[in-house]
Amino acid sequence: MSHAGLWAMYSARAGGTARWRVVGALRSVGPALLFGLRVWAAVSLALYVAFWLELDNAYWAGTSAAIVCQPSLGASLRKGSFRMIGTVLGAVAIVVLTACFPQSRIGFLLGLAVWGAICGFIATLLRNFASYAAALAGYTAVILASDLLGATGGAKGEVFTLAVTRVSEICIGIVCAGIVLAGTDFGRRGSDSPPN
């Protein structure tokens, strides 16, 4: 065989090997790329809805959508439901604390500290996403309290509006993530799976 023929045969083999390497690399990054696109779509939808509704802190909706996204649809829905529960409990707690201590900044802060301690204790007793919900109930109350407390005096009177807005922003993110993830869940059926 001539030198040109050997070179053509070698380059054909090398090109074929390189092609298979590229195909193998694309197959290995495919699930991660699809997950990234799903997260991007969920965050974009959540931000679009939050901006359309003209919410004060629309970024909470996008952040929540990104936080609840998991590679598995079931895990995403479960984390989202527990995030919703924790956020609602924290918002209710801050409204109750404000109602109990309308003029007492010290009483309000002590009540907030006790609520945070209770949530932290419960979070250590529970597991997985339930523990996450307990911790979230504690720091949701603290985040809302930081918005409520002025430079002097007790909590301002707009606690209910702030709580409803915060819960709305979080729930928009969770629902948008659930819609995108459920709509783009193609399952994980491999070539060696038995047909149904």
Contacts in CASP RR format, 6 or more apart in sequence:
PFRMAT RR
TARGET T0000
AUTHOR 0000-0000-0000
METHOD contacts of the structure
MODEL  1
MSHAGLWAMYSARAGGTARWRVVGALRSVGPALLFGLRVWAAVSLALYVA
FWLELDNAYWAGTSAAIVCQPSLGASLRKGSFRMIGTVLGAVAIVVLTAC
FPQSRIGFLLGLAVWGAICGFIATLLRNFASYAAALAGYTAVILASDLLG
ATGGAKGEVFTLAVTRVSEICIGIVCAGIVLAGTDFGRRGSDSPPN
1 9 0 8 1.000
31 71 0 8 1.000
34 184 0 8 1.000
35 69 0 8 1.000
35 71 0 8 1.000
38 69 0 8 1.000
38 180 0 8 1.000
38 181 0 8 1.000
38 184 0 8 1.000
39 65 0 8 1.000
39 66 0 8 1.000
39 69 0 8 1.000
41 180 0 8 1.000
41 184 0 8 1.000
42 62 0 8 1.000
42 65 0 8 1.000
42 66 0 8 1.000
42 69 0 8 1.000
42 173 0 8 1.000
42 176 0 8 1.000
42 177 0 8 1.000
42 178 0 8 1.000
42 179 0 8 1.000
42 180 0 8 1.000
42 181 0 8 1.000
43 62 0 8 1.000
43 65 0 8 1.000
43 66 0 8 1.000
45 65 0 8 1.000
45 176 0 8 1.000
45 179 0 8 1.000
45 180 0 8 1.000
46 61 0 8 1.000
46 62 0 8 1.000
46 64 0 8 1.000
46 65 0 8 1.000
46 172 0 8 1.000
46 173 0 8 1.000
46 176 0 8 1.000
46 177 0 8 1.000
47 58 0 8 1.000
47 59 0 8 1.000
47 61 0 8 1.000
47 62 0 8 1.000
49 61 0 8 1.000
49 172 0 8 1.000
49 173 0 8 1.000
49 176 0 8 1.000
50 58 0 8 1.000
50 60 0 8 1.000
50 61 0 8 1.000
50 62 0 8 1.000
50 169 0 8 1.000
50 172 0 8 1.000
50 173 0 8 1.000
51 58 0 8 1.000
53 168 0 8 1.000
53 172 0 8 1.000
55 61 0 8 1.000
55 165 0 8 1.000
55 168 0 8 1.000
55 169 0 8 1.000
55 172 0 8 1.000
56 165 0 8 1.000
57 165 0 8 1.000
57 166 0 8 1.000
57 169 0 8 1.000
58 169 0 8 1.000
60 166 0 8 1.000
60 169 0 8 1.000
60 170 0 8 1.000
61 169 0 8 1.000
61 170 0 8 1.000
61 172 0 8 1.000
61 173 0 8 1.000
61 176 0 8 1.000
62 173 0 8 1.000
62 176 0 8 1.000
64 83 0 8 1.000
64 169 0 8 1.000
64 170 0 8 1.000
64 172 0 8 1.000
64 173 0 8 1.000
64 174 0 8 1.000
64 177 0 8 1.000
65 173 0 8 1.000
65 174 0 8 1.000
65 176 0 8 1.000
65 177 0 8 1.000
65 180 0 8 1.000
66 177 0 8 1.000
67 79 0 8 1.000
67 83 0 8 1.000
68 76 0 8 1.000
68 79 0 8 1.000
68 80 0 8 1.000
68 83 0 8 1.000
68 173 0 8 1.000
68 174 0 8 1.000
68 177 0 8 1.000
68 178 0 8 1.000
69 76 0 8 1.000
69 177 0 8 1.000
69 181 0 8 1.000
70 76 0 8 1.000
70 79 0 8 1.000
73 181 0 8 1.000
73 182 0 8 1.000
73 185 0 8 1.000
76 177 0 8 1.000
76 178 0 8 1.000
76 181 0 8 1.000
77 178 0 8 1.000
77 181 0 8 1.000
77 182 0 8 1.000
78 129 0 8 1.000
79 129 0 8 1.000
79 132 0 8 1.000
80 129 0 8 1.000
80 174 0 8 1.000
80 177 0 8 1.000
80 178 0 8 1.000
81 129 0 8 1.000
81 174 0 8 1.000
82 129 0 8 1.000
82 130 0 8 1.000
82 132 0 8 1.000
82 133 0 8 1.000
82 136 0 8 1.000
83 129 0 8 1.000
83 132 0 8 1.000
83 133 0 8 1.000
83 136 0 8 1.000
83 170 0 8 1.000
83 174 0 8 1.000
84 170 0 8 1.000
84 171 0 8 1.000
84 174 0 8 1.000
85 133 0 8 1.000
85 137 0 8 1.000
86 133 0 8 1.000
86 134 0 8 1.000
86 136 0 8 1.000
86 137 0 8 1.000
86 140 0 8 1.000
87 136 0 8 1.000
87 137 0 8 1.000
87 140 0 8 1.000
87 166 0 8 1.000
87 167 0 8 1.000
87 170 0 8 1.000
87 171 0 8 1.000
88 167 0 8 1.000
89 133 0 8 1.000
89 137 0 8 1.000
89 140 0 8 1.000
90 115 0 8 1.000
90 136 0 8 1.000
90 137 0 8 1.000
90 138 0 8 1.000
90 140 0 8 1.000
90 141 0 8 1.000
90 144 0 8 1.000
91 140 0 8 1.000
91 141 0 8 1.000
91 144 0 8 1.000
91 163 0 8 1.000
91 164 0 8 1.000
91 166 0 8 1.000
91 167 0 8 1.000
92 163 0 8 1.000
93 115 0 8 1.000
93 137 0 8 1.000
93 138 0 8 1.000
93 141 0 8 1.000
94 112 0 8 1.000
94 140 0 8 1.000
94 141 0 8 1.000
94 144 0 8 1.000
94 145 0 8 1.000
94 148 0 8 1.000
94 159 0 8 1.000
94 163 0 8 1.000
95 159 0 8 1.000
95 160 0 8 1.000
95 163 0 8 1.000
97 108 0 8 1.000
97 111 0 8 1.000
97 112 0 8 1.000
97 115 0 8 1.000
97 141 0 8 1.000
97 145 0 8 1.000
97 155 0 8 1.000
98 108 0 8 1.000
98 148 0 8 1.000
98 155 0 8 1.000
98 157 0 8 1.000
98 159 0 8 1.000
100 111 0 8 1.000
101 107 0 8 1.000
101 108 0 8 1.000
101 111 0 8 1.000
101 154 0 8 1.000
101 155 0 8 1.000
102 154 0 8 1.000
102 155 0 8 1.000
103 154 0 8 1.000
104 154 0 8 1.000
105 149 0 8 1.000
105 153 0 8 1.000
105 154 0 8 1.000
105 155 0 8 1.000
108 145 0 8 1.000
108 149 0 8 1.000
108 154 0 8 1.000
108 155 0 8 1.000
112 141 0 8 1.000
112 142 0 8 1.000
112 145 0 8 1.000
115 138 0 8 1.000
115 141 0 8 1.000
116 138 0 8 1.000
116 141 0 8 1.000
116 142 0 8 1.000
119 134 0 8 1.000
119 135 0 8 1.000
119 137 0 8 1.000
119 138 0 8 1.000
119 139 0 8 1.000
119 141 0 8 1.000
120 134 0 8 1.000
120 135 0 8 1.000
120 138 0 8 1.000
122 134 0 8 1.000
123 131 0 8 1.000
123 132 0 8 1.000
123 134 0 8 1.000
123 135 0 8 1.000
124 131 0 8 1.000
125 131 0 8 1.000
126 133 0 8 1.000
126 134 0 8 1.000
140 166 0 8 1.000
143 166 0 8 1.000
144 159 0 8 1.000
144 162 0 8 1.000
144 163 0 8 1.000
144 166 0 8 1.000
145 155 0 8 1.000
147 162 0 8 1.000
148 155 0 8 1.000
148 156 0 8 1.000
148 157 0 8 1.000
148 158 0 8 1.000
148 159 0 8 1.000
148 162 0 8 1.000
149 155 0 8 1.000
149 156 0 8 1.000
150 156 0 8 1.000
END
